[in-house]
Amino acid sequence: MCSTPVPYKTRILDALDYVSDDFNRQMFDAHILPWAKSVTAHGGNVSKSALAAGFTKGNGHTLNFVDLCSCFGNTTMATIYGMSYNAIRENWSDTTKCMTIESTRRIPVNITGIDISEPALEYGKTTGLYDDIICSNLNERSTVEFDKVKQVMGDADILLSTAALVYLDLDTIDTIIKSFADGGDEKKEGYILVNFLNPFALEKADDTKKILLKYLEFVGSRATRHRRMSELEQRNYPGEEWSLLELWVLKRRS
């Protein structure tokens, strides 16, 4: 994989009208962001704009945010930085601009990116998009890296996994979701935003939903467009032009 997201932006975000991050952001804003604002604080000196946005005075509290199968981090940019699909494309329009994230975090979070691509993670770390990274083949569950992933899941307050679970073994999904649901050493409130692709791997999507509902409490869902299908995909699925998404938000059981 390339060391910057520019080729990814050109081949995927541009060529396939990858609009799904606008809907990921809307789902995050509707179901997770209000809670995140209510439990975080910016310390004693809170600006008027922060107060207007819903932040409160306090000692300060940073949430742990995990982007699972994060790639270069476009969905973190959408949810945490509040950036639109077009804003992300503009930010990634060339190899110079992409090295500065042209927005700020909307809530105080520590962001961990987890992916199989070391170059994508290094990009996120270099630009400050990610605070911590774990490079791991998540379908290899006997590794030291996978043990780290399980620990991070337990410590997470917010878990993001978009257009990603379809690539993981069901046993891997079960282990990761259970680790998140257990909430680490101290059970705490936490939320997860996931989505399911259509028309791809529909039976596996159903199996994944069963795993999620086994461990977590359902909050809400929405159906949206994902991206245009490639020519090969359109040949394999005649009559279809767009791939679709079913977005779910769930939370830890109290």
Secondary structure as UniProt FT lines:
FT   HELIX           6..8
FT   HELIX           9..14
FT   TURN            15..17
FT   HELIX           20..31
FT   HELIX           33..39
FT   HELIX           48..52
FT   TURN            53..54
FT   STRAND          63..68
FT   TURN            71..72
FT   HELIX           74..79
FT   HELIX           85..91
FT   TURN            95..96
FT   HELIX           97..99
FT   STRAND          109..115
FT   HELIX           118..127
FT   STRAND          132..135
FT   TURN            138..139
FT   TURN            141..142
FT   HELIX           144..155
FT   STRAND          158..161
FT   HELIX           165..167
FT   HELIX           170..182
FT   TURN            183..185
FT   STRAND          191..198
FT   HELIX           202..215
FT   STRAND          216..228
FT   HELIX           231..236
FT   TURN            238..239
FT   STRAND          242..252
//
